[in-house]
């Protein structure tokens, strides 16, 4: 049984119940030798008895928590062993020791038993191989779902804790760390493994101060310290940043993260929310592979189209302040265009890494509002390719009559490959900085000239705002659902930072706030979108939806649902309510318990829209 409080990477942080034991996860099991030595329990919750026996391939191990003990039997296999361990190798119902890889029939046998615990018996061998470990974790979660707890014996070291937590390992142990420490290796969570002389003065634990002779006290101290940091990173939604910060401690971790980003791409996308808070640092090359970045780029190309009323594309550099429109630089750009007519026909798009190109109407969509990067004016090949691809998408799908690039022509010269010869384009900064008076004046003249050449039309700024928010809805729900939501006679009301979409009379369909960046639906809005079946959760028969929806009441959930999504709750094709997803769609049906959806609005009986 698993209770999920937070999702971070593949980690489902919360509580698991295995046999008679119940403890918080992720957890690092401390150890006590078979001779009854002192307990070394890093997180205060789980104890692994006789780890030395397990390391030597013997078969008797026990997990303990306060007041409970659970005896397990398993063998740590030789590297060539794979498959399911024999029946005597794990003496606990619904729990399995596996030696990856497994056959399809073996996976089916385990899945049919609805396991509560899976022990990756050859984890140490797989971890040393790198890619094999990433593939094993993928197979476990894709074939068995998120419900079983996973124990990976004898691979945990303090500097690996963030990555292993990100990998969704629920239970680790200190066996390997104790073995290395007793063999003269000093363990540090930031620098990895050091010799004793290099470690002087780095730690103030009782062992390092000479009070306790047992090196196990240092192991316990450093695991607790790093475990507390991992827990804080999970609560803050910044576990991936901590993983990237630990890559320098061991080159193998960088290798493993690259394999993981490829092998777990779909799983990581499922587990990553669509909304966020605070600032996220994207510092390393590995940051460009984060799931929220790849999702933003994918949705831009698959779902987003430039508003039809935008006929002049103005390409600007990004800014440190987010959203860009609130930054001093972008305010100066816009002030330079004051009093020009037809500015509603100008489409502003900002060039940035790692998101490629961010149109003005998507500046509040996660993670465009939340990222921070080092800016040096140097672009690597992957960053250039993303920008060119996104700009080409805008130009190919937009109705632009001309493009103005208010960019440094040297730094951004690689963008010329995205500008077709058939589309007039002008670079306005020249040798001046983009904020210099001559550059701003050149931009104004170019924009004014381009706007004067446009034919007149009847629509104005209010129509443009409607088009822009329609593209936000398409980015969020898909184009078919957005078309239904914004179908006539839908109208917008409100202020720039808070918009209400109504049915043209007195009924609200959805609201949009800039700090969230995405729409929240009302029951009437959900009813409008229902024929497109976007982000739909089917509720079980006989369940009275008087409060929030929990996983036992979920019959089916759209696999495209991510945490934070606005979802439709239905039964037999009839809308019951709308709400906000607390779990990704796949986990709503995989987990036996937990809140699936926070219900916002219910459909009143007899109501029609």
Protein Blocks (a to p, Z undefined) as FASTA:
>chain_A
ZZdfbdchjbccddddehjbccddddddddddfkopacddfkopaccehklmmmnopabd
cdddehiacddddddddfkbgcjddfkloccehiacddddddfklmmmmmmnopabdcdf
klmmmmmnommmmmmmmmmmmmnojmbccddehkacfklmmmmmmnopabdcfklmmmmm
mnopacdfklopadfklmgokaccfklnomamblklmmmmmmmmmmmmmmmmmmnopmmm
mmmmmmmmomklmmmmmmmmmmmmmmmmmmpcfbdedjdddfbfmlmmpmklmmmmmmmm
mmpccdfklmbdcdddddfbdcfklpmklmmmmmmmgoiahklmpccdddddfelpacfk
lmmpccklmgccddehiacfklmmmmmmmmmmmmmmmccfbdcddddfklmmmmmmmpcf
klccddfklmacfkbmklmmmmmmmmmmmmmmpccdfbdfklmmmmmmmmmmmmmnopkl
mmmmmpccbdceddfklccddehiabcfbdcdfklopacddfklmmmmmmnopaiacdde
hiacfbccdfklpmbdcfkbcghiacdddeehiafbdcddfbdfklmmmpgbdcfbdcfb
dcdehiaZZ
